[in-house]
Amino acid sequence: MSLALAMGSMSASAADLAARPYTKAPVAPIAVYNWGGFYIGGNVGGAWTNQEWVNTANTTLFGDLAPGQGFRQRGTGVIGGGQIGYNWQANNFVFGLEGTISGLDTRGDVLNNVFGVGLDDRFSWRADWMATITGRAGLAFNNNLFYVKGGWAGVNNRLSVSDTVPANTGSGSSTQWHNGWTVGAGWEYGITANWIVGLEYDYSAFETKSYQLAGAAAPAVYTFDAKPKDIQSAVVRLSYKFGGPVVAKY
């Protein structure tokens, strides 16, 4: 009798030691940077402009160049301005629209020592500010974003000439707005949920416009087809993104 009771007690203890059901521990969320939202910021860097002007008509006494003659020159300088835009994010894909406005000081000066008898026409040019409206598309890897962009660009450009050597003297200038296109690429890094730094390269090309430089010699004409053939720039960017907390991804 005692042996039977002892064996029953041992059986009950073994049942108590049976395997318990396993429950998987919850997965901790991974913080993912949120690129969506409205942002505004500034940029600064360097710019390179190729300027071209070719004479199309000359009925002045002071002008040295004849139709078909002209110059091309490259100028470098500083560019700086601001950007404003909005991003949409779907998984790792980021799409956006952005507008920029920048001042630049690319300019040049050429003394004509090639064409004409007097060889004394001095041409000066400058591209002083430009604007862009572009679309952006990129891939985000947490708080790193690699993107390309493209769209419309416009630039304000000025061309002038002066001849101060007797006997035939004259001068004139003209300012034109040139429309064109731009493409670029860049990288941005989210320092915090709101502050973003980045690097960007852009290439812009523009249309040809007619410049009348006869000035005081009017009604005579000294006319050129001129344009900023292209403007290239490389800038450092700093932007502030409104809202957009870090997103938890499981």
Secondary structure, 3 states (H helix, E strand, C coil): CHHHHHHHHHHHHHHHCCCCCCCCCCCCCEEECCCCEEEEEEEEEEEEEEEEEEEEEECCCCCCCCCCCEEEEEEEEEEEEEEEEEEEEECCEEEEEEEEEEEEEEEEEEECCCCCCCCCCEEEEEEEEEEEEEEEEEEEECCEEEEEEEEEEEEEEEEEEEECCCCCCEEEEEEEEEEEEEEEEEEEEECCCCEEEEEEEEEEEECCEEEECCHHHCCCCEEEEEEEEEEEEEEEEEEEECCCCCEEEC
